[in-house]
Amino acid sequence: MDGEELQGRARDRAEELPGAGLEHPFGPGWEVYKVRDRVFMLLTDVTGEPIVILKTDPEDGKALREQYDAITPGYHMNKKHWITVRPSGGLPTPLIDDLVTDSYLLVVANLPRAKRPVDPATFGQASG
């Protein structure tokens, strides 16, 4: 998966999430996806390659960095709570969707209950 495919996949997934929106607060080189004014994903190529920066659970982030060369600590973010996904390393496409969704849900879970566009405990689970 090249950088444009990586960012395109992440962008497509983010746009499916309730309440998610795109902003450009850091200028034209950055796409910032927020839910209720809280950042959950950043896309940029200021590092020389297209990358995706996502919020993660610290333990999950550690495991992901150990498992995949393409996942490193968050670029210009808190290294404990954010990861950078690079286009190299043959990441499975469903993993990109999962990482974007997990980042979104971590942010939603920290919102006041009345502002949550979805219930993070049940989002994405089949009902019935």
PLY file of the C-alpha trace (Angstrom):
ply
format ascii 1.0
element vertex 128
property float x
property float y
property float z
element edge 127
property int vertex1
property int vertex2
end_header
0.00 0.00 0.00
1.58 3.30 -1.02
1.16 6.56 0.87
-1.75 7.87 -1.17
-3.61 4.57 -0.76
-2.89 4.59 2.98
-4.17 8.13 3.45
-7.11 7.51 1.11
-8.17 4.45 3.08
-7.87 6.30 6.41
-9.75 9.30 4.98
-12.55 7.08 3.64
-12.97 5.38 7.02
-12.95 8.66 8.95
-15.64 10.10 6.69
-17.92 7.15 7.56
-17.78 7.89 11.29
-20.69 9.82 12.85
-19.84 13.40 13.74
-16.35 13.30 12.19
-15.22 16.36 10.28
-12.19 17.60 8.36
-10.42 20.84 9.27
-7.13 22.52 8.30
-6.06 24.39 11.48
-2.33 23.86 10.82
-2.33 25.01 7.19
-2.61 23.28 3.84
-0.05 20.54 4.58
-2.22 18.95 7.28
-5.66 17.32 7.20
-7.06 17.16 10.74
-10.07 14.97 11.49
-12.02 15.84 14.61
-15.10 14.65 16.42
-16.80 17.35 18.54
-13.70 19.58 18.25
-11.30 16.86 19.45
-8.59 15.53 17.11
-8.57 11.80 16.36
-6.56 11.66 13.10
-4.02 13.75 11.23
-2.82 13.25 7.65
0.30 14.94 6.30
3.29 14.49 4.04
5.54 17.08 5.73
7.88 14.23 6.71
8.59 13.51 3.03
6.08 10.65 2.80
2.31 10.53 3.31
1.60 9.45 6.90
-1.43 8.95 9.15
-1.24 9.92 12.84
-3.78 8.28 15.18
-4.64 8.16 18.87
-4.11 4.76 20.48
-4.29 3.01 23.81
-0.71 3.02 25.17
-0.52 -0.78 25.46
-2.01 -1.29 21.99
0.40 1.26 20.56
3.37 -0.53 22.08
2.22 -3.89 20.69
1.56 -2.39 17.23
5.00 -0.76 17.11
6.59 -4.10 18.02
4.57 -6.01 15.41
4.77 -3.61 12.43
7.79 -1.66 11.16
5.35 0.77 9.49
3.95 1.87 12.88
6.09 4.27 14.92
5.48 6.74 17.77
3.22 9.67 16.91
4.91 12.39 14.86
4.85 15.68 16.85
2.36 14.13 19.29
2.47 12.46 22.71
4.49 9.31 21.92
2.58 7.28 24.50
-0.91 8.01 23.17
-0.35 8.51 19.42
1.09 6.41 16.59
2.29 7.23 13.09
1.33 4.82 10.33
3.71 4.85 7.37
2.99 3.45 3.90
5.80 0.89 3.99
5.49 -2.44 5.68
2.51 -4.10 4.00
-0.12 -3.37 6.63
-3.40 -5.25 6.10
-6.11 -2.92 4.80
-8.62 -3.93 7.53
-6.02 -2.88 10.13
-6.11 0.70 8.79
-9.90 0.77 9.23
-9.58 -0.65 12.75
-6.88 1.83 13.78
-8.92 4.82 12.54
-12.06 3.51 14.26
-10.19 2.81 17.51
-8.70 6.32 17.50
-12.16 7.83 16.96
-13.70 5.75 19.75
-10.92 6.66 22.22
-11.69 10.33 21.63
-15.47 9.82 21.78
-15.13 7.92 25.07
-13.50 11.00 26.62
-16.30 13.34 25.54
-19.10 14.27 27.93
-21.86 11.69 27.46
-24.29 14.28 26.04
-21.81 15.22 23.27
-21.03 11.69 22.09
-22.27 11.02 18.55
-22.17 7.26 19.30
-21.85 5.00 22.34
-18.18 3.94 22.24
-18.98 0.73 24.14
-21.39 -0.56 21.49
-20.41 1.25 18.26
-19.94 -1.14 15.33
-21.44 -4.14 17.10
-24.21 -5.94 15.30
-27.53 -5.60 17.06
-29.96 -8.40 17.41
0 1
1 2
2 3
3 4
4 5
5 6
6 7
7 8
8 9
9 10
10 11
11 12
12 13
13 14
14 15
15 16
16 17
17 18
18 19
19 20
20 21
21 22
22 23
23 24
24 25
25 26
26 27
27 28
28 29
29 30
30 31
31 32
32 33
33 34
34 35
35 36
36 37
37 38
38 39
39 40
40 41
41 42
42 43
43 44
44 45
45 46
46 47
47 48
48 49
49 50
50 51
51 52
52 53
53 54
54 55
55 56
56 57
57 58
58 59
59 60
60 61
61 62
62 63
63 64
64 65
65 66
66 67
67 68
68 69
69 70
70 71
71 72
72 73
73 74
74 75
75 76
76 77
77 78
78 79
79 80
80 81
81 82
82 83
83 84
84 85
85 86
86 87
87 88
88 89
89 90
90 91
91 92
92 93
93 94
94 95
95 96
96 97
97 98
98 99
99 100
100 101
101 102
102 103
103 104
104 105
105 106
106 107
107 108
108 109
109 110
110 111
111 112
112 113
113 114
114 115
115 116
116 117
117 118
118 119
119 120
120 121
121 122
122 123
123 124
124 125
125 126
126 127
